[in-house]
């Protein structure tokens, strides 16, 4: 009888352990970048980026993502937003006295932007991916989408009364 009770208790405990394990949240699989890094610009990981963030007065973040990507994913608190396609005609507006960190979701567009900036004489510290930074434990700032402005109704414009003017 004791052996039967022990067997029952062991079976019950094992089934509880499996049930508890099944309810535990599963860790997301680690992201593996399918594209090899082929840029001259250095790809920054979280530790390298956090070290650079220790001296923000020397940095300029250029985020090359679309506005919808910024609001969906989030980003760093201070940045200059210039999409990659607009970067060549924006070079004159970018200061050359700071280390530049280019930013995109997984760093490839940031690498393209960094290479363009390097070839035009800018000091580029590296390229960073916000999703990579977040995967490595970094925190991003969510950018709130401003509410749409109300459209003024056409009837809100006061009509002149020609009869009242006479």
C-alpha positions in Angstrom: 0.0 0.0 0.0 2.8 2.4 0.9 4.5 1.7 -2.5 1.2 2.3 -4.3 0.8 5.6 -2.5 4.4 6.7 -3.2 4.0 5.8 -6.9 0.7 7.8 -7.0 2.4 10.8 -5.2 5.4 10.7 -7.6 3.1 10.5 -10.7 1.0 13.4 -9.4 4.1 15.6 -8.6 5.5 14.9 -12.0 2.3 15.9 -13.8 2.2 19.1 -11.8 5.8 19.9 -12.7 5.0 19.4 -16.4 1.8 21.5 -16.2 3.7 24.3 -14.5 6.5 24.1 -17.1 3.9 24.4 -19.9 2.4 27.5 -18.4 5.8 29.3 -18.1 6.3 32.0 -20.7 8.7 30.8 -23.4 11.7 33.0 -24.2 11.6 34.4 -27.7 14.2 32.8 -29.9 17.4 34.8 -30.4 17.3 36.8 -33.6 19.9 35.7 -36.1 20.6 38.3 -38.8 20.2 36.7 -42.2 22.4 39.3 -43.9 26.2 39.5 -43.4 27.6 42.8 -42.2 29.2 44.3 -45.3 29.6 47.9 -44.3 32.7 50.0 -43.5 30.7 51.5 -40.6 31.2 49.6 -37.4 28.0 47.8 -36.1 27.5 48.7 -32.5 26.1 46.4 -29.8 24.4 47.5 -26.6 27.6 47.7 -24.5 29.4 49.8 -27.1 26.4 52.1 -27.6 25.9 52.5 -23.8 29.6 53.5 -23.5 29.2 56.1 -26.2 26.0 57.4 -24.4 28.2 58.2 -21.4 29.2 61.4 -23.4 26.1 62.6 -25.1 27.5 66.1 -25.7 29.8 64.5 -28.3 27.1 62.5 -30.2 24.5 63.0 -32.9 22.0 60.2 -33.5 20.6 60.1 -37.1 17.6 57.8 -37.3 17.1 56.8 -40.9 13.8 55.0 -40.4 10.4 56.0 -41.6 8.1 57.9 -39.1 5.8 54.9 -38.8 8.7 52.7 -37.8 9.7 55.2 -35.1 6.3 55.2 -33.6 5.7 51.5 -33.8 9.1 50.3 -32.4 10.5 53.3 -30.5 13.9 54.7 -30.4 16.5 56.8 -28.6 15.4 60.0 -26.8 17.2 62.5 -29.0 17.8 62.1 -32.7 17.8 63.8 -36.1 15.3 62.1 -38.4 16.5 61.8 -41.9 15.5 58.8 -44.1 18.2 57.1 -46.1 16.8 58.3 -49.4 16.9 61.9 -48.2 20.4 61.8 -46.7 22.5 62.8 -49.7 20.6 66.2 -50.1 20.7 66.7 -46.3 24.5 66.5 -45.8 24.9 70.3 -45.6 22.7 70.4 -42.5 24.5 67.7 -40.5 27.2 69.1 -38.1 30.7 67.7 -38.7 31.9 68.3 -35.1 30.2 65.4 -33.5 30.5 61.6 -33.5 27.5 60.3 -35.5 25.6 57.1 -34.7 23.2 56.1 -37.4 20.1 54.2 -36.4 17.6 51.8 -38.0 15.7 48.7 -37.0 18.4 46.1 -37.5 21.3 48.4 -38.4 21.6 47.6 -42.2 20.0 50.9 -43.4 22.0 52.6 -40.6 25.2 50.9 -42.1 24.3 52.3 -45.5 23.8 55.8 -44.0 27.1 55.5 -42.0 29.0 54.5 -45.1 27.6 57.5 -47.0 28.5 59.9 -44.2 32.0 58.4 -43.9 32.6 58.9 -47.6 31.6 62.6 -47.2 34.1 63.3 -44.3 31.8 62.8 -41.3 33.0 61.2 -38.0 30.8 58.1 -37.7 31.1 56.2 -34.4 28.9 53.3 -35.8 25.5 52.0 -36.8 22.9 50.6 -34.4 19.7 48.7 -34.7 17.1 49.6 -32.1 15.6 46.1 -32.2 19.1 44.7 -31.6 19.6 47.1 -28.7 16.3 46.1 -27.2 17.1 42.3 -27.7 20.3 42.9 -25.8 18.4 44.4 -22.8 18.4 48.0 -23.7 15.3 50.3 -23.2 13.7 52.3 -26.0 11.6 55.4 -25.8 8.2 55.0 -27.5 7.3 58.0 -29.6 3.7 58.9 -29.3 1.7 59.7 -32.4 0.2 63.2 -32.0 -3.6 63.2 -32.4 -4.9 64.6 -35.7 -5.7 68.3 -35.7 -9.4 69.0 -36.1 -10.4 70.2 -39.6 -12.1 73.6 -39.5 -15.6 73.5 -40.9 -16.3 75.6 -44.0 -19.3 77.1 -42.2 -17.1 78.4 -39.4 -15.9 81.3 -41.7 -18.3 84.3 -41.0 -20.1 85.5 -44.0 -20.2 89.2 -44.7 -23.6 90.8 -44.6 -23.7 93.3 -47.4 -27.1 94.5 -46.3 -25.9 95.3 -42.8 -23.0 97.3 -44.1 -25.3 99.8 -45.8 
